[in-house]
Amino acid sequence: MESNQSKDGGRCTCTKALVRLNELRERNFLCDAVLRLEDGGVFRVHSVILSMHSEYFRTLFTTTLHPSEETDVLLHGVSSDMMTQILNFVYFREVDIHSDNARQLLLTADYLYIPGFTDLCCDFLMDAMGADNCIGIMNFAR
């Protein structure tokens, strides 16, 4: 069986490919969608990459417009900080979850239906649960 690991830092081949795609995204190459946020944030993205990780985006990009059109979408209820974290997860499989953002990240990941991201947020909250915050986490879960 062939290994999926490379000799340069051990990065998975698929992760390196996503890094290259993110470089294209940052340079606005091959982007076919624009996400506009209520706080003024604008993110040019590859709809197929977002669709791979999110049923929300898959449905949005495959049912609302003709595939040949560039999609310009106003996303309600998502901040630029949260979208940056979502894109880091989608393109790099990295996320910075900490006690100050865990709940908002979970809400955003659940809203955009990104199961892998939601699972990471839930795992973080379970690991962070203690006697001092268990009631707050229970209320949040409700």
C-alpha positions as CSV (number, residue, x, y, z in Angstrom):
1,M,0.0,0.0,0.0
2,E,1.4,3.4,-0.9
3,S,1.8,6.0,1.8
4,N,0.1,9.4,1.4
5,Q,2.9,11.1,3.3
6,S,5.6,13.2,1.6
7,K,9.2,13.6,2.7
8,D,8.9,17.4,3.1
9,G,7.5,17.9,6.5
10,G,5.1,14.9,6.4
11,R,2.2,16.9,4.9
12,C,-0.5,14.8,3.3
13,T,-0.5,15.1,-0.5
14,C,-4.2,16.2,-0.4
15,T,-3.3,18.9,2.1
16,K,-0.5,20.2,-0.1
17,A,-3.0,20.4,-3.0
18,L,-5.4,22.4,-0.8
19,V,-2.6,24.8,0.1
20,R,-2.0,25.4,-3.6
21,L,-5.7,26.0,-4.1
22,N,-5.7,28.5,-1.2
23,E,-2.8,30.3,-2.9
24,L,-5.0,30.5,-6.0
25,R,-7.9,31.8,-3.9
26,E,-5.7,34.5,-2.3
27,R,-4.6,35.6,-5.7
28,N,-8.3,35.5,-7.0
29,F,-7.5,32.9,-9.6
30,L,-10.1,30.3,-10.6
31,C,-12.5,31.6,-7.9
32,D,-16.1,31.3,-9.0
33,A,-18.0,32.6,-6.0
34,V,-17.9,35.7,-3.8
35,L,-19.1,35.5,-0.2
36,R,-20.2,38.9,1.2
37,L,-20.8,39.2,4.9
38,E,-22.9,41.6,6.8
39,D,-19.9,43.1,8.5
40,G,-18.4,44.1,5.2
41,G,-16.1,41.1,4.7
42,V,-15.6,39.8,1.1
43,F,-14.2,36.4,0.4
44,R,-13.6,35.0,-3.1
45,V,-13.7,31.2,-3.0
46,H,-13.9,28.1,-5.0
47,S,-17.4,26.8,-4.8
48,V,-16.4,23.2,-5.3
49,I,-14.0,23.3,-2.4
50,L,-16.7,24.7,-0.1
51,S,-19.2,22.3,-1.5
52,M,-17.0,19.3,-0.6
53,H,-17.2,20.2,3.1
54,S,-20.6,21.8,3.5
55,E,-24.0,20.7,2.5
56,Y,-25.1,24.3,2.9
57,F,-22.7,25.5,0.2
58,R,-23.3,22.4,-1.9
59,T,-27.0,23.2,-2.0
60,L,-26.5,26.9,-2.4
61,F,-24.1,26.5,-5.4
62,T,-25.9,23.7,-7.2
63,T,-29.5,24.9,-7.0
64,T,-29.7,28.7,-7.0
65,L,-27.8,29.7,-10.2
66,H,-26.6,28.2,-13.4
67,P,-23.3,26.5,-12.9
68,S,-21.6,28.8,-15.5
69,E,-22.4,32.0,-13.6
70,E,-20.2,33.5,-10.9
71,T,-22.1,33.3,-7.7
72,D,-22.2,36.4,-5.5
73,V,-23.8,35.5,-2.1
74,L,-24.7,37.6,0.9
75,L,-24.3,35.4,4.0
76,H,-26.3,36.5,6.9
77,G,-25.2,35.8,10.5
78,V,-21.6,35.0,9.7
79,S,-18.8,37.3,10.8
80,S,-15.5,37.8,8.9
81,D,-13.6,36.2,11.8
82,M,-15.7,33.1,11.7
83,M,-15.5,32.9,7.9
84,T,-11.7,33.1,8.1
85,Q,-11.7,30.2,10.5
86,I,-14.0,28.2,8.3
87,L,-11.8,28.8,5.2
88,N,-8.7,27.8,7.2
89,F,-10.4,24.6,8.1
90,V,-11.6,23.9,4.5
91,Y,-8.3,24.7,2.8
92,F,-5.8,23.8,5.5
93,R,-7.6,21.5,7.9
94,E,-6.5,23.9,10.6
95,V,-8.6,25.8,13.1
96,D,-7.8,27.9,16.2
97,I,-10.5,27.0,18.7
98,H,-10.2,28.5,22.2
99,S,-12.5,29.4,25.0
100,D,-13.3,32.9,23.5
101,N,-14.5,31.6,20.2
102,A,-15.6,28.0,20.6
103,R,-19.3,28.7,21.0
104,Q,-19.5,31.1,18.0
105,L,-17.5,28.7,15.9
106,L,-19.8,25.9,16.8
107,L,-22.9,28.0,15.9
108,T,-21.3,29.0,12.6
109,A,-20.2,25.5,11.7
110,D,-23.6,24.1,12.5
111,Y,-25.4,26.9,10.5
112,L,-23.2,26.2,7.5
113,Y,-23.5,22.4,8.1
114,I,-19.8,21.6,8.2
115,P,-19.8,18.3,10.2
116,G,-16.0,17.9,10.7
117,F,-15.7,21.5,12.0
118,T,-18.8,21.0,14.3
119,D,-17.2,17.8,15.7
120,L,-14.0,19.7,16.5
121,C,-15.9,22.4,18.3
122,C,-17.9,19.9,20.3
123,D,-14.7,18.0,21.2
124,F,-13.1,21.2,22.4
125,L,-16.1,22.1,24.6
126,M,-16.2,18.6,26.1
127,D,-12.5,18.7,26.9
128,A,-12.8,22.2,28.3
129,M,-15.8,21.3,30.5
130,G,-15.2,21.6,34.2
131,A,-17.1,22.3,37.4
132,D,-16.9,26.0,36.8
133,N,-18.4,26.0,33.3
134,C,-20.6,22.9,33.0
135,I,-23.9,24.7,33.7
136,G,-23.0,27.3,31.0
137,I,-22.1,24.7,28.4
138,M,-25.4,22.8,29.3
139,N,-27.4,26.0,28.8
140,F,-25.6,26.6,25.5
141,A,-26.3,23.1,24.3
142,R,-30.0,23.5,25.0
